[in-house]
Amino acid sequence: MTHALNMPRAGDFRFYDDWQLWSGTRGDFSTPTLVRDHVERVFAVQAQLQAPGLAPTFLVSYPDTPRSQAALDMSAEAVRQSPTSWLTIAGDQQFWSSGAELDAHIGALDQLQPGGWLLTIARGDNAMPPAATPEEIFGLMRTTYALSQDRPVRVAFGDVAALPAVAAGAEAVGTGWDMRQRLCAYQDFEERQADTGAGGGAWYQRPTLRGLMGGLSNGEYDVLVSERPTLALRLTPGTIGPQAEQAFAHHATVLTTVIDDLRSRSGQDRVDTLRAAYVAAVGEWPEVQRVTSTRLAASRWNTPFLQGVDLFRDSEGWI
């Protein structure tokens, strides 16, 4: 997570500084020696933990800048030290939306031929669902499609917003019981007020309904089950328990089911299957809104992702 140092107001170093990742000042990359030393220290800790190698990187906003070149240089140093390590590509929404410049940056990285790829979209806020744009989704899909031809790709903090990447070839997405495991948001890396000492964390309790490709609040879901039990069962088979841990277990099951279905397919069929799920969900939301009065519906959960998928399909000549 070295790239988190580039986030505005990053300052939650309570546990980070327990690890000896710097020979000098934290975040000092002013010389090639300091870059090399930091990469070595990161890999040493990972080896100590018997974890697969995952290289550090910079957070990039624009692909054709000194920062993007620095990210490329650090990735090259990481592959030099550990050829089988995975590389992280971390960018904000501007980065993933930057069209041909993004493609050129990804092409340069691809020539390094690492062991695999971990993609991250950094966001300005931690709203769920994220305020994604079609262009961002299109860029993520193009990148995934290109990189996954010969190496595995995963999307960190991806959750439901990264399903288009799975359709384009990613093998997995990151999720978790806490909101900060589902989104990579700047504010979640700011210095925090003192807490209980456990590091904070809170269960994200909104149930996820596969038929909506999105979620409701606990109260909204209860209303739907009470008023329209047949519809609720169709949208998500079985019942979702009232406890937060049960909601997360159900959420993980929904994600796994969708991803397994996509991974059983290939090429255009994989993308078209996800598109059909979004189209069906858009058709379900009006009745769910009428019954539950939910404010978050297709325009946030589905539409930007559907539009991004269509941009990708068009670019591949699949429309």
Residue pairs with C-beta under 8 A, 6 or more apart in sequence:
1 56
2 21
2 38
2 42
2 56
2 57
2 58
3 56
3 57
3 58
3 59
3 88
3 90
3 120
3 122
4 10
4 59
4 189
5 26
5 27
5 59
6 58
6 59
6 67
7 59
7 122
7 186
7 189
8 186
9 186
9 187
9 189
9 190
9 191
10 186
10 189
10 190
11 189
11 190
11 191
12 188
12 189
12 190
12 191
12 192
13 26
13 191
14 192
14 199
15 199
17 26
19 45
20 41
21 38
21 41
21 42
21 45
22 28
22 37
22 38
22 41
23 34
23 37
23 38
23 41
24 34
28 34
29 35
29 38
29 70
29 74
32 77
35 73
35 74
35 77
36 77
36 81
38 56
39 55
39 56
39 74
39 77
39 78
39 81
40 81
42 55
42 56
43 53
43 55
43 78
43 81
43 82
43 85
46 52
46 53
46 54
47 53
52 85
52 86
52 115
53 78
53 82
53 84
53 85
53 86
53 115
54 85
54 86
54 88
54 118
55 74
55 75
55 78
55 79
55 82
55 85
55 86
55 87
55 88
55 114
56 74
56 78
56 88
57 71
57 74
57 75
57 87
57 88
57 89
57 90
58 67
58 68
58 70
58 71
58 74
58 90
59 67
59 90
59 91
59 92
59 122
60 67
60 68
60 71
60 89
60 90
60 91
60 92
60 95
60 105
61 67
61 91
61 92
61 94
61 95
62 68
62 94
62 95
62 98
62 101
63 91
63 95
63 98
63 101
63 102
63 104
63 105
64 101
64 104
64 105
68 105
71 89
71 90
72 105
72 108
72 109
75 87
75 109
75 112
75 114
76 112
78 85
78 87
78 114
79 85
79 87
79 112
79 113
79 114
83 113
83 114
83 115
84 114
84 115
85 114
85 115
86 114
86 115
86 116
86 117
86 118
87 109
87 112
87 114
87 116
87 117
87 118
88 117
88 118
88 119
88 120
88 156
89 106
89 109
89 117
89 118
89 119
89 120
89 143
90 119
90 120
90 122
90 184
91 120
91 121
91 122
92 121
92 122
92 123
92 124
93 121
93 122
93 123
93 124
93 132
93 133
93 136
95 102
95 139
96 102
96 121
96 135
96 136
96 139
96 140
96 143
97 133
97 135
97 136
97 138
97 139
98 139
99 135
99 139
102 139
102 142
102 143
103 142
103 143
103 146
106 142
106 143
106 146
106 147
107 146
110 146
110 147
113 151
114 151
115 151
116 151
116 152
116 153
116 154
117 147
117 148
117 151
117 152
117 153
117 154
118 153
118 154
118 155
118 156
119 140
119 143
119 144
119 153
119 154
119 155
119 156
119 158
119 165
119 170
120 155
120 156
120 157
120 184
121 130
121 136
121 140
121 155
121 157
121 161
121 184
122 184
122 185
122 186
123 130
123 131
123 183
123 184
123 185
123 186
124 185
124 186
125 131
125 185
125 186
125 187
126 179
126 180
126 183
126 185
126 187
126 188
128 179
128 182
128 183
128 204
128 206
128 215
129 160
129 161
129 214
129 215
129 296
129 300
129 301
130 161
130 183
131 300
132 161
132 304
132 305
132 308
133 304
133 308
134 304
134 307
134 308
134 310
134 311
135 308
135 311
136 308
137 164
137 304
137 305
137 307
137 308
137 309
137 311
137 312
138 308
138 311
138 312
138 315
140 155
140 162
140 164
140 165
140 168
140 308
141 164
141 165
141 167
141 168
141 308
141 309
141 312
142 168
142 312
142 315
144 153
144 155
144 165
144 168
144 169
144 170
145 168
145 169
145 312
147 153
147 169
148 168
148 169
148 170
148 171
149 169
152 171
153 165
153 169
153 170
153 171
154 170
154 171
154 172
154 173
154 174
155 162
155 165
155 166
155 170
155 172
155 173
155 174
156 174
156 184
157 174
157 181
157 182
157 183
157 184
158 165
158 170
158 173
158 174
158 175
159 173
159 174
159 175
159 182
159 183
159 255
160 208
160 213
160 214
160 255
160 301
161 183
161 305
162 170
162 173
162 174
163 173
163 213
163 258
163 259
163 262
163 274
163 305
164 274
164 305
164 308
164 309
164 312
165 173
166 172
166 173
166 258
166 259
166 262
166 263
166 274
167 262
167 270
167 271
167 273
167 274
167 275
167 309
168 270
168 271
168 312
169 270
171 263
172 259
173 255
173 259
174 181
174 182
175 181
175 182
175 251
175 252
175 255
176 182
176 248
177 201
177 203
177 204
177 244
177 245
177 248
178 201
178 202
178 203
178 204
179 188
179 202
179 204
180 188
180 201
182 204
192 200
203 244
203 245
203 247
203 248
204 244
204 247
204 248
205 217
205 218
205 244
205 247
206 215
206 216
206 217
206 218
206 247
207 215
207 216
207 218
207 221
207 236
207 240
207 247
207 250
207 251
208 214
208 215
208 236
208 247
208 250
208 251
208 254
208 255
209 215
209 216
209 221
209 232
209 235
209 236
209 254
210 235
210 236
210 254
210 257
210 258
211 234
211 235
211 236
211 280
211 281
211 284
212 235
212 281
212 284
212 285
212 288
212 301
212 302
213 277
213 278
213 281
213 301
213 302
213 305
214 281
214 296
214 297
214 298
214 300
214 301
214 302
215 251
215 296
215 301
216 224
216 288
216 292
216 294
217 294
218 242
218 247
220 292
220 293
220 294
221 232
221 240
221 292
223 291
223 292
224 231
224 232
224 235
224 288
224 291
224 292
225 232
225 239
227 291
228 287
228 291
231 287
231 288
231 291
235 284
235 288
236 250
236 254
238 250
240 246
240 247
240 250
241 247
241 250
258 277
261 273
262 270
262 273
262 274
263 270
265 273
268 313
268 316
268 318
271 309
271 312
271 313
271 316
271 318
272 313
272 318
274 309
275 306
275 309
275 310
275 313
278 302
278 305
278 306
278 309
279 306
281 298
281 301
281 302
282 298
282 302
282 303
282 306
285 297
285 298
285 301
285 302
286 297
288 294
288 297
289 297
310 319
313 319
